[in-house]
Amino acid sequence: MAKSYTVYALHAQLRDIKPPVWRRIRVNGNITLRKPHHILQAAFGWTDAHLHDFEV
């Protein structure tokens, strides 16, 4: 039987930028915040030199 899991679609948007710059990212539901940090770095083409925070 196939293993079931939850996938979340995250919307990441840069503040105070016109036109809006955003990414839609799908992640497995059992990951910690450490993993989305690395995913955001790759999605925006960053090299771990940009400040960001998570807002729910």
C-alpha distance matrix in Angstrom:
0.0 3.8 6.5 9.1 12.8 16.2 18.5 22.2 24.9 28.1 31.6 34.0 37.6 40.8 43.5 47.0 46.3 47.5 45.9 42.6 40.5 36.8 33.3 30.0 27.3 23.5 22.1 19.0 19.5 19.5 22.4 26.0 29.1 30.0 27.4 28.6 32.1 31.4 29.5 32.6 34.9 33.3 33.0 36.7 37.9 39.2 40.1 39.6 43.2 42.6 42.5 39.7 38.3 35.4 36.3 34.1
3.8 0.0 3.8 6.3 9.7 13.0 15.0 18.7 21.3 24.5 27.9 30.3 33.9 37.1 39.9 43.4 42.6 43.8 42.2 38.9 36.7 33.0 29.5 26.2 23.5 19.8 18.4 15.4 16.3 16.6 19.3 23.0 26.0 26.8 24.1 25.1 28.6 27.8 25.9 28.9 31.3 29.6 29.2 32.9 34.1 35.5 36.5 36.1 39.7 39.0 38.9 36.2 34.9 32.0 33.0 30.9
6.5 3.8 0.0 3.8 6.7 10.4 12.7 16.4 19.4 22.3 25.9 28.1 31.8 34.9 37.6 41.1 40.6 42.1 40.6 37.2 35.0 31.3 27.8 24.6 21.7 17.9 16.0 12.7 13.1 13.0 16.0 19.5 22.7 23.6 21.1 22.3 25.8 25.3 23.5 26.6 29.0 27.7 27.4 31.0 32.3 33.4 34.3 33.6 37.1 36.4 36.1 33.3 31.9 29.0 30.0 28.0
9.1 6.3 3.8 0.0 3.8 7.1 9.9 13.4 16.5 19.5 23.1 25.5 29.2 32.4 34.9 38.5 38.1 39.5 38.1 34.6 32.6 28.8 25.5 22.1 19.5 15.7 14.0 10.8 10.7 11.5 14.7 18.2 21.0 22.5 20.1 20.7 24.4 24.3 22.3 24.9 27.7 26.6 25.9 29.4 31.2 32.2 33.5 32.6 35.9 34.8 34.3 31.3 29.7 26.6 27.3 24.9
12.8 9.7 6.7 3.8 0.0 3.8 6.7 10.0 13.4 16.1 19.7 22.1 25.8 28.9 31.4 35.0 34.7 36.3 35.0 31.4 29.4 25.6 22.4 19.2 16.4 12.7 10.6 7.3 6.9 8.1 11.2 14.7 17.4 19.0 16.7 17.1 20.8 21.0 19.0 21.5 24.4 23.6 22.9 26.2 28.1 29.0 30.2 29.2 32.5 31.3 30.6 27.6 25.9 22.8 23.6 21.4
16.2 13.0 10.4 7.1 3.8 0.0 3.8 6.6 10.1 12.7 16.4 18.9 22.5 25.8 28.0 31.6 31.5 33.0 31.8 28.2 26.4 22.6 19.6 16.2 13.7 10.2 8.6 6.1 4.9 7.7 10.4 13.6 15.6 17.8 15.6 15.2 18.9 19.6 17.4 19.4 22.6 22.1 20.9 24.0 26.3 27.1 28.7 27.6 30.6 29.0 28.2 25.0 23.2 19.9 20.3 18.0
18.5 15.0 12.7 9.9 6.7 3.8 0.0 3.8 6.7 9.6 13.2 15.7 19.3 22.7 25.1 28.6 28.2 29.6 28.3 24.8 22.9 19.1 16.0 12.6 10.1 6.5 5.5 4.6 5.2 8.6 10.1 13.1 14.4 16.5 13.9 12.8 16.6 17.1 14.5 16.3 19.6 18.9 17.4 20.5 22.9 24.0 25.8 24.9 27.9 26.3 25.7 22.5 21.1 18.0 18.6 16.6
22.2 18.7 16.4 13.4 10.0 6.6 3.8 0.0 3.8 6.2 9.8 12.5 16.0 19.4 21.6 25.1 24.9 26.4 25.3 21.7 19.9 16.2 13.4 10.1 8.1 5.5 5.3 6.4 6.1 9.7 10.4 12.5 12.9 15.4 13.2 11.3 14.9 16.0 13.3 14.3 17.9 17.7 15.8 18.5 21.3 22.2 24.3 23.2 25.9 23.8 23.0 19.6 18.0 14.8 15.1 13.1
24.9 21.3 19.4 16.5 13.4 10.1 6.7 3.8 0.0 3.8 6.7 9.8 13.1 16.7 19.1 22.4 21.9 23.1 21.7 18.2 16.6 12.8 10.1 6.6 5.6 4.3 6.5 9.0 9.6 13.1 13.0 14.7 14.2 16.5 14.2 11.5 14.7 15.8 12.6 12.9 16.5 16.2 13.7 16.1 19.2 20.4 23.0 22.3 24.6 22.3 21.8 18.4 17.3 14.4 14.4 13.0
28.1 24.5 22.3 19.5 16.1 12.7 9.6 6.2 3.8 0.0 3.8 6.3 9.8 13.2 15.6 19.0 18.7 20.4 19.4 15.7 14.0 10.2 8.1 5.6 5.0 6.1 7.6 10.6 10.9 13.9 12.9 13.7 12.2 14.6 12.8 9.4 12.2 13.8 10.9 10.3 14.0 14.4 11.8 13.7 17.0 17.7 20.4 19.5 21.5 19.0 18.2 14.8 13.7 10.9 11.1 10.3
31.6 27.9 25.9 23.1 19.7 16.4 13.2 9.8 6.7 3.8 0.0 3.8 6.5 10.2 12.4 15.7 15.2 16.7 15.7 12.0 10.6 7.0 5.9 4.7 6.4 8.9 11.0 14.3 14.7 17.6 16.3 16.6 14.5 16.7 15.2 11.5 13.3 15.0 12.2 10.4 14.0 14.5 11.4 12.4 16.0 16.9 20.0 19.3 20.7 17.8 17.2 13.8 13.2 10.9 10.6 10.5
34.0 30.3 28.1 25.5 22.1 18.9 15.7 12.5 9.8 6.3 3.8 0.0 3.8 6.9 9.7 13.1 12.7 14.8 14.3 10.5 8.5 5.4 5.3 6.4 7.6 10.8 12.4 15.8 16.4 18.7 16.7 16.4 13.6 15.3 14.2 10.4 11.1 13.0 10.7 8.0 11.2 12.4 9.6 9.6 13.3 13.6 16.8 16.0 17.1 14.0 13.5 10.3 10.3 9.0 9.5 10.8
37.6 33.9 31.8 29.2 25.8 22.5 19.3 16.0 13.1 9.8 6.5 3.8 0.0 3.8 6.3 9.5 9.0 11.1 10.9 7.1 5.8 4.1 6.5 8.8 10.9 14.3 16.1 19.6 20.2 22.5 20.4 19.8 16.7 18.2 17.5 13.7 13.7 15.6 13.7 10.3 12.7 14.2 11.2 10.0 13.7 14.0 17.4 16.8 17.1 13.7 13.2 10.5 11.1 10.6 10.6 12.4
40.8 37.1 34.9 32.4 28.9 25.8 22.7 19.4 16.7 13.2 10.2 6.9 3.8 0.0 3.8 6.7 6.3 9.4 10.0 7.0 5.7 6.3 9.2 12.1 14.0 17.5 19.0 22.5 23.1 25.0 22.5 21.5 18.0 19.1 18.8 15.2 14.3 16.1 14.9 11.2 12.6 14.5 12.2 9.8 13.1 12.7 15.9 15.4 14.9 11.3 10.9 9.0 10.6 11.4 11.7 14.4
43.5 39.9 37.6 34.9 31.4 28.0 25.1 21.6 19.1 15.6 12.4 9.7 6.3 3.8 0.0 3.8 5.6 8.8 10.3 7.9 8.3 9.4 12.5 15.1 17.1 20.5 21.8 25.2 25.3 27.2 24.9 23.5 20.0 21.3 21.5 18.0 16.9 19.2 18.3 14.5 15.9 18.2 16.0 13.5 16.6 15.8 18.8 17.8 16.8 13.0 11.9 10.2 11.1 12.2 11.6 14.4
47.0 43.4 41.1 38.5 35.0 31.6 28.6 25.1 22.4 19.0 15.7 13.1 9.5 6.7 3.8 0.0 3.8 6.7 9.0 8.0 9.5 11.7 15.2 18.0 20.3 23.8 25.4 28.8 29.0 31.0 28.6 27.3 23.7 24.9 25.1 21.6 20.4 22.4 21.6 17.8 18.7 20.8 18.6 15.8 18.5 17.8 20.8 20.2 18.6 15.0 14.2 13.2 14.5 15.8 15.1 17.8
46.3 42.6 40.6 38.1 34.7 31.5 28.2 24.9 21.9 18.7 15.2 12.7 9.0 6.3 5.6 3.8 0.0 3.8 5.9 5.5 6.7 9.8 13.5 16.7 19.2 22.8 24.8 28.4 29.1 31.2 28.8 27.8 24.3 25.2 25.0 21.5 20.3 21.8 20.6 16.9 17.6 19.2 16.8 13.8 16.3 16.3 19.5 19.6 18.2 14.8 15.0 14.2 16.1 17.3 17.0 19.5
47.5 43.8 42.1 39.5 36.3 33.0 29.6 26.4 23.1 20.4 16.7 14.8 11.1 9.4 8.8 6.7 3.8 0.0 3.0 5.0 7.6 10.9 14.6 17.6 20.6 24.2 26.6 30.3 31.1 33.5 31.3 30.6 27.3 28.3 27.7 24.1 23.4 24.6 23.0 19.5 20.4 21.4 18.6 15.9 18.4 18.9 22.4 22.8 21.5 18.3 18.8 17.9 19.6 20.4 19.8 21.9
45.9 42.2 40.6 38.1 35.0 31.8 28.3 25.3 21.7 19.4 15.7 14.3 10.9 10.0 10.3 9.0 5.9 3.0 0.0 3.8 6.5 9.7 13.2 16.0 19.3 22.8 25.5 29.2 30.2 32.8 30.8 30.4 27.4 28.4 27.4 23.8 23.4 24.4 22.4 19.1 20.1 20.7 17.6 15.2 17.8 18.9 22.5 23.3 22.4 19.3 20.0 18.9 20.5 21.0 20.5 22.2
42.6 38.9 37.2 34.6 31.4 28.2 24.8 21.7 18.2 15.7 12.0 10.5 7.1 7.0 7.9 8.0 5.5 5.0 3.8 0.0 3.8 6.3 10.0 12.8 15.9 19.4 22.0 25.6 26.5 29.1 27.1 26.8 23.8 25.0 24.0 20.3 20.1 21.4 19.3 16.0 17.5 18.2 15.0 13.0 16.1 17.1 20.8 21.1 20.7 17.4 17.7 16.0 17.3 17.5 16.9 18.6
40.5 36.7 35.0 32.6 29.4 26.4 22.9 19.9 16.6 14.0 10.6 8.5 5.8 5.7 8.3 9.5 6.7 7.6 6.5 3.8 0.0 3.8 7.2 10.6 13.3 17.0 19.5 23.2 24.4 26.8 24.6 24.3 21.3 22.2 21.0 17.4 17.1 18.0 15.9 12.6 14.0 14.5 11.3 9.2 12.4 13.6 17.3 17.9 17.8 14.8 15.6 14.0 15.7 16.0 16.3 18.1
36.8 33.0 31.3 28.8 25.6 22.6 19.1 16.2 12.8 10.2 7.0 5.4 4.1 6.3 9.4 11.7 9.8 10.9 9.7 6.3 3.8 0.0 3.8 6.9 9.7 13.3 15.8 19.6 20.7 23.2 21.2 21.3 18.6 19.7 18.2 14.6 14.9 15.9 13.3 10.4 12.6 13.0 9.5 8.5 12.2 13.5 17.2 17.5 18.1 15.1 15.6 13.3 14.4 13.9 14.2 15.6
33.3 29.5 27.8 25.5 22.4 19.6 16.0 13.4 10.1 8.1 5.9 5.3 6.5 9.2 12.5 15.2 13.5 14.6 13.2 10.0 7.2 3.8 0.0 3.8 6.2 9.9 12.5 16.3 17.9 20.4 18.5 19.0 16.8 17.7 15.7 12.2 13.3 13.7 10.6 8.6 11.2 10.8 7.1 7.8 11.3 13.1 16.5 16.9 18.3 15.8 16.5 14.0 14.9 14.0 14.8 15.7
30.0 26.2 24.6 22.1 19.2 16.2 12.6 10.1 6.6 5.6 4.7 6.4 8.8 12.1 15.1 18.0 16.7 17.6 16.0 12.8 10.6 6.9 3.8 0.0 3.8 6.8 10.0 13.6 15.1 18.0 16.7 17.8 16.1 17.6 15.2 11.9 13.9 14.4 11.0 9.9 13.2 12.5 9.0 10.8 14.1 15.9 19.1 19.2 21.0 18.6 18.9 16.1 16.2 14.4 14.9 14.9
27.3 23.5 21.7 19.5 16.4 13.7 10.1 8.1 5.6 5.0 6.4 7.6 10.9 14.0 17.1 20.3 19.2 20.6 19.3 15.9 13.3 9.7 6.2 3.8 0.0 3.8 6.5 10.2 12.1 14.7 13.2 14.6 13.4 14.6 11.9 8.9 11.6 11.8 8.2 8.3 11.7 10.8 8.1 10.9 13.7 15.2 17.9 17.8 20.2 18.3 18.5 15.7 15.7 13.7 14.9 14.9
23.5 19.8 17.9 15.7 12.7 10.2 6.5 5.5 4.3 6.1 8.9 10.8 14.3 17.5 20.5 23.8 22.8 24.2 22.8 19.4 17.0 13.3 9.9 6.8 3.8 0.0 3.8 7.0 9.3 12.1 11.4 13.7 13.5 14.9 11.8 9.7 13.1 13.2 9.7 11.0 14.3 13.2 11.2 14.4 16.8 18.3 20.6 20.2 23.0 21.3 21.4 18.4 17.9 15.5 16.5 15.7
22.1 18.4 16.0 14.0 10.6 8.6 5.5 5.3 6.5 7.6 11.0 12.4 16.1 19.0 21.8 25.4 24.8 26.6 25.5 22.0 19.5 15.8 12.5 10.0 6.5 3.8 0.0 3.8 6.3 8.6 7.7 10.3 10.7 12.1 9.0 7.8 11.5 11.7 9.0 11.0 14.1 13.5 12.4 15.6 17.7 18.6 20.3 19.5 22.6 21.2 21.0 18.1 17.2 14.7 16.2 15.4
19.0 15.4 12.7 10.8 7.3 6.1 4.6 6.4 9.0 10.6 14.3 15.8 19.6 22.5 25.2 28.8 28.4 30.3 29.2 25.6 23.2 19.6 16.3 13.6 10.2 7.0 3.8 0.0 3.8 5.7 6.2 9.6 11.4 12.8 10.0 10.0 13.7 13.8 11.7 14.2 17.1 16.5 15.9 19.2 21.0 21.7 23.0 22.0 25.2 24.0 23.7 20.8 19.5 16.9 18.3 17.0
19.5 16.3 13.1 10.7 6.9 4.9 5.2 6.1 9.6 10.9 14.7 16.4 20.2 23.1 25.3 29.0 29.1 31.1 30.2 26.5 24.4 20.7 17.9 15.1 12.1 9.3 6.3 3.8 0.0 3.8 5.8 8.7 10.8 13.0 11.2 11.0 14.6 15.6 14.0 15.9 18.9 19.0 18.3 21.2 23.4 23.7 25.0 23.4 26.5 25.0 24.1 20.9 19.1 16.0 17.0 15.1
19.5 16.6 13.0 11.5 8.1 7.7 8.6 9.7 13.1 13.9 17.6 18.7 22.5 25.0 27.2 31.0 31.2 33.5 32.8 29.1 26.8 23.2 20.4 18.0 14.7 12.1 8.6 5.7 3.8 0.0 3.8 6.8 10.0 11.6 10.3 11.3 14.5 15.4 14.6 16.9 19.4 19.7 19.7 22.6 24.3 24.2 25.0 23.2 26.4 25.4 24.3 21.5 19.6 16.9 18.4 16.9
22.4 19.3 16.0 14.7 11.2 10.4 10.1 10.4 13.0 12.9 16.3 16.7 20.4 22.5 24.9 28.6 28.8 31.3 30.8 27.1 24.6 21.2 18.5 16.7 13.2 11.4 7.7 6.2 5.8 3.8 0.0 3.8 6.8 7.9 6.5 8.0 10.9 11.7 11.4 13.7 16.0 16.5 16.9 19.6 21.1 20.7 21.3 19.4 22.6 21.8 20.9 18.4 16.8 14.5 16.7 16.0
26.0 23.0 19.5 18.2 14.7 13.6 13.1 12.5 14.7 13.7 16.6 16.4 19.8 21.5 23.5 27.3 27.8 30.6 30.4 26.8 24.3 21.3 19.0 17.8 14.6 13.7 10.3 9.6 8.7 6.8 3.8 0.0 3.8 5.4 6.0 7.5 9.4 11.0 11.6 13.3 15.3 16.6 17.3 19.4 20.9 19.9 20.2 17.7 20.7 19.8 18.5 16.1 14.3 12.3 14.7 14.5
29.1 26.0 22.7 21.0 17.4 15.6 14.4 12.9 14.2 12.2 14.5 13.6 16.7 18.0 20.0 23.7 24.3 27.3 27.4 23.8 21.3 18.6 16.8 16.1 13.4 13.5 10.7 11.4 10.8 10.0 6.8 3.8 0.0 3.8 5.5 5.5 6.4 9.1 10.0 10.7 12.7 14.7 15.2 16.7 18.5 17.1 17.6 14.9 17.5 16.3 14.8 12.3 10.5 8.8 11.7 12.3
30.0 26.8 23.6 22.5 19.0 17.8 16.5 15.4 16.5 14.6 16.7 15.3 18.2 19.1 21.3 24.9 25.2 28.3 28.4 25.0 22.2 19.7 17.7 17.6 14.6 14.9 12.1 12.8 13.0 11.6 7.9 5.4 3.8 0.0 3.8 5.7 5.3 6.9 9.0 10.3 11.2 13.2 14.6 16.1 17.1 15.5 15.2 12.6 15.6 15.2 14.3 12.6 11.7 11.1 14.6 15.7
27.4 24.1 21.1 20.1 16.7 15.6 13.9 13.2 14.2 12.8 15.2 14.2 17.5 18.8 21.5 25.1 25.0 27.7 27.4 24.0 21.0 18.2 15.7 15.2 11.9 11.8 9.0 10.0 11.2 10.3 6.5 6.0 5.5 3.8 0.0 3.9 5.3 5.3 6.3 8.7 10.0 11.0 12.3 14.5 15.5 14.7 14.8 13.0 16.4 16.0 15.7 13.9 13.4 12.5 15.6 16.4
28.6 25.1 22.3 20.7 17.1 15.2 12.8 11.3 11.5 9.4 11.5 10.4 13.7 15.2 18.0 21.6 21.5 24.1 23.8 20.3 17.4 14.6 12.2 11.9 8.9 9.7 7.8 10.0 11.0 11.3 8.0 7.5 5.5 5.7 3.9 0.0 3.8 5.4 4.7 5.9 8.4 9.7 9.9 12.0 13.7 13.1 14.2 12.5 15.5 14.3 13.8 11.4 10.9 9.6 12.6 13.5
32.1 28.6 25.8 24.4 20.8 18.9 16.6 14.9 14.7 12.2 13.3 11.1 13.7 14.3 16.9 20.4 20.3 23.4 23.4 20.1 17.1 14.9 13.3 13.9 11.6 13.1 11.5 13.7 14.6 14.5 10.9 9.4 6.4 5.3 5.3 3.8 0.0 3.8 5.5 5.3 6.3 8.9 10.0 10.9 12.3 10.7 11.3 9.0 11.9 10.9 10.6 8.8 9.1 9.2 12.8 14.6
31.4 27.8 25.3 24.3 21.0 19.6 17.1 16.0 15.8 13.8 15.0 13.0 15.6 16.1 19.2 22.4 21.8 24.6 24.4 21.4 18.0 15.9 13.7 14.4 11.8 13.2 11.7 13.8 15.6 15.4 11.7 11.0 9.1 6.9 5.3 5.4 3.8 0.0 3.8 5.5 5.1 6.4 8.6 10.2 10.5 9.5 9.6 8.3 11.9 11.8 12.6 11.6 12.6 12.9 16.3 18.0
29.5 25.9 23.5 22.3 19.0 17.4 14.5 13.3 12.6 10.9 12.2 10.7 13.7 14.9 18.3 21.6 20.6 23.0 22.4 19.3 15.9 13.3 10.6 11.0 8.2 9.7 9.0 11.7 14.0 14.6 11.4 11.6 10.0 9.0 6.3 4.7 5.5 3.8 0.0 3.8 5.4 5.2 6.0 8.7 9.8 10.0 11.4 10.9 14.1 13.4 14.2 12.5 13.4 12.9 15.9 17.1
32.6 28.9 26.6 24.9 21.5 19.4 16.3 14.3 12.9 10.3 10.4 8.0 10.3 11.2 14.5 17.8 16.9 19.5 19.1 16.0 12.6 10.4 8.6 9.9 8.3 11.0 11.0 14.2 15.9 16.9 13.7 13.3 10.7 10.3 8.7 5.9 5.3 5.5 3.8 0.0 3.8 5.4 4.9 6.1 8.2 8.0 10.2 9.5 12.0 10.5 11.2 9.4 10.7 10.7 13.6 15.4
34.9 31.3 29.0 27.7 24.4 22.6 19.6 17.9 16.5 14.0 14.0 11.2 12.7 12.6 15.9 18.7 17.6 20.4 20.1 17.5 14.0 12.6 11.2 13.2 11.7 14.3 14.1 17.1 18.9 19.4 16.0 15.3 12.7 11.2 10.0 8.4 6.3 5.1 5.4 3.8 0.0 3.8 5.7 5.6 6.0 4.8 6.5 6.3 9.0 8.5 10.3 9.8 12.1 13.1 16.3 18.6
33.3 29.6 27.7 26.6 23.6 22.1 18.9 17.7 16.2 14.4 14.5 12.4 14.2 14.5 18.2 20.8 19.2 21.4 20.7 18.2 14.5 13.0 10.8 12.5 10.8 13.2 13.5 16.5 19.0 19.7 16.5 16.6 14.7 13.2 11.0 9.7 8.9 6.4 5.2 5.4 3.8 0.0 3.8 5.6 5.0 6.2 7.9 9.2 12.0 11.8 14.0 13.4 15.5 16.0 18.9 20.8
33.0 29.2 27.4 25.9 22.9 20.9 17.4 15.8 13.7 11.8 11.4 9.6 11.2 12.2 16.0 18.6 16.8 18.6 17.6 15.0 11.3 9.5 7.1 9.0 8.1 11.2 12.4 15.9 18.3 19.7 16.9 17.3 15.2 14.6 12.3 9.9 10.0 8.6 6.0 4.9 5.7 3.8 0.0 3.8 5.6 7.7 10.6 11.7 13.9 12.8 14.5 13.2 15.1 15.1 17.5 19.1
36.7 32.9 31.0 29.4 26.2 24.0 20.5 18.5 16.1 13.7 12.4 9.6 10.0 9.8 13.5 15.8 13.8 15.9 15.2 13.0 9.2 8.5 7.8 10.8 10.9 14.4 15.6 19.2 21.2 22.6 19.6 19.4 16.7 16.1 14.5 12.0 10.9 10.2 8.7 6.1 5.6 5.6 3.8 0.0 3.8 5.5 9.1 10.4 11.6 10.1 12.3 11.5 14.1 14.9 17.2 19.4
37.9 34.1 32.3 31.2 28.1 26.3 22.9 21.3 19.2 17.0 16.0 13.3 13.7 13.1 16.6 18.5 16.3 18.4 17.8 16.1 12.4 12.2 11.3 14.1 13.7 16.8 17.7 21.0 23.4 24.3 21.1 20.9 18.5 17.1 15.5 13.7 12.3 10.5 9.8 8.2 6.0 5.0 5.6 3.8 0.0 3.8 6.8 9.3 10.6 10.4 13.4 13.6 16.5 17.8 20.4 22.7
39.2 35.5 33.4 32.2 29.0 27.1 24.0 22.2 20.4 17.7 16.9 13.6 14.0 12.7 15.8 17.8 16.3 18.9 18.9 17.1 13.6 13.5 13.1 15.9 15.2 18.3 18.6 21.7 23.7 24.2 20.7 19.9 17.1 15.5 14.7 13.1 10.7 9.5 10.0 8.0 4.8 6.2 7.7 5.5 3.8 0.0 3.8 5.8 6.9 6.9 10.2 11.0 14.3 16.2 19.1 21.8
40.1 36.5 34.3 33.5 30.2 28.7 25.8 24.3 23.0 20.4 20.0 16.8 17.4 15.9 18.8 20.8 19.5 22.4 22.5 20.8 17.3 17.2 16.5 19.1 17.9 20.6 20.3 23.0 25.0 25.0 21.3 20.2 17.6 15.2 14.8 14.2 11.3 9.6 11.4 10.2 6.5 7.9 10.6 9.1 6.8 3.8 0.0 3.8 5.4 7.5 10.8 12.4 15.6 17.8 21.1 23.9
39.6 36.1 33.6 32.6 29.2 27.6 24.9 23.2 22.3 19.5 19.3 16.0 16.8 15.4 17.8 20.2 19.6 22.8 23.3 21.1 17.9 17.5 16.9 19.2 17.8 20.2 19.5 22.0 23.4 23.2 19.4 17.7 14.9 12.6 13.0 12.5 9.0 8.3 10.9 9.5 6.3 9.2 11.7 10.4 9.3 5.8 3.8 0.0 3.8 5.8 8.1 9.8 12.8 15.2 18.6 21.6
43.2 39.7 37.1 35.9 32.5 30.6 27.9 25.9 24.6 21.5 20.7 17.1 17.1 14.9 16.8 18.6 18.2 21.5 22.4 20.7 17.8 18.1 18.3 21.0 20.2 23.0 22.6 25.2 26.5 26.4 22.6 20.7 17.5 15.6 16.4 15.5 11.9 11.9 14.1 12.0 9.0 12.0 13.9 11.6 10.6 6.9 5.4 3.8 0.0 3.8 6.8 9.7 13.1 16.1 19.3 22.6
42.6 39.0 36.4 34.8 31.3 29.0 26.3 23.8 22.3 19.0 17.8 14.0 13.7 11.3 13.0 15.0 14.8 18.3 19.3 17.4 14.8 15.1 15.8 18.6 18.3 21.3 21.2 24.0 25.0 25.4 21.8 19.8 16.3 15.2 16.0 14.3 10.9 11.8 13.4 10.5 8.5 11.8 12.8 10.1 10.4 6.9 7.5 5.8 3.8 0.0 3.8 6.5 10.1 13.3 16.1 19.5
42.5 38.9 36.1 34.3 30.6 28.2 25.7 23.0 21.8 18.2 17.2 13.5 13.2 10.9 11.9 14.2 15.0 18.8 20.0 17.7 15.6 15.6 16.5 18.9 18.5 21.4 21.0 23.7 24.1 24.3 20.9 18.5 14.8 14.3 15.7 13.8 10.6 12.6 14.2 11.2 10.3 14.0 14.5 12.3 13.4 10.2 10.8 8.1 6.8 3.8 0.0 3.8 7.1 10.6 13.3 16.9
39.7 36.2 33.3 31.3 27.6 25.0 22.5 19.6 18.4 14.8 13.8 10.3 10.5 9.0 10.2 13.2 14.2 17.9 18.9 16.0 14.0 13.3 14.0 16.1 15.7 18.4 18.1 20.8 20.9 21.5 18.4 16.1 12.3 12.6 13.9 11.4 8.8 11.6 12.5 9.4 9.8 13.4 13.2 11.5 13.6 11.0 12.4 9.8 9.7 6.5 3.8 0.0 3.8 7.0 9.7 13.2
38.3 34.9 31.9 29.7 25.9 23.2 21.1 18.0 17.3 13.7 13.2 10.3 11.1 10.6 11.1 14.5 16.1 19.6 20.5 17.3 15.7 14.4 14.9 16.2 15.7 17.9 17.2 19.5 19.1 19.6 16.8 14.3 10.5 11.7 13.4 10.9 9.1 12.6 13.4 10.7 12.1 15.5 15.1 14.1 16.5 14.3 15.6 12.8 13.1 10.1 7.1 3.8 0.0 3.8 6.5 10.0
35.4 32.0 29.0 26.6 22.8 19.9 18.0 14.8 14.4 10.9 10.9 9.0 10.6 11.4 12.2 15.8 17.3 20.4 21.0 17.5 16.0 13.9 14.0 14.4 13.7 15.5 14.7 16.9 16.0 16.9 14.5 12.3 8.8 11.1 12.5 9.6 9.2 12.9 12.9 10.7 13.1 16.0 15.1 14.9 17.8 16.2 17.8 15.2 16.1 13.3 10.6 7.0 3.8 0.0 3.8 6.7
36.3 33.0 30.0 27.3 23.6 20.3 18.6 15.1 14.4 11.1 10.6 9.5 10.6 11.7 11.6 15.1 17.0 19.8 20.5 16.9 16.3 14.2 14.8 14.9 14.9 16.5 16.2 18.3 17.0 18.4 16.7 14.7 11.7 14.6 15.6 12.6 12.8 16.3 15.9 13.6 16.3 18.9 17.5 17.2 20.4 19.1 21.1 18.6 19.3 16.1 13.3 9.7 6.5 3.8 0.0 3.8
34.1 30.9 28.0 24.9 21.4 18.0 16.6 13.1 13.0 10.3 10.5 10.8 12.4 14.4 14.4 17.8 19.5 21.9 22.2 18.6 18.1 15.6 15.7 14.9 14.9 15.7 15.4 17.0 15.1 16.9 16.0 14.5 12.3 15.7 16.4 13.5 14.6 18.0 17.1 15.4 18.6 20.8 19.1 19.4 22.7 21.8 23.9 21.6 22.6 19.5 16.9 13.2 10.0 6.7 3.8 0.0
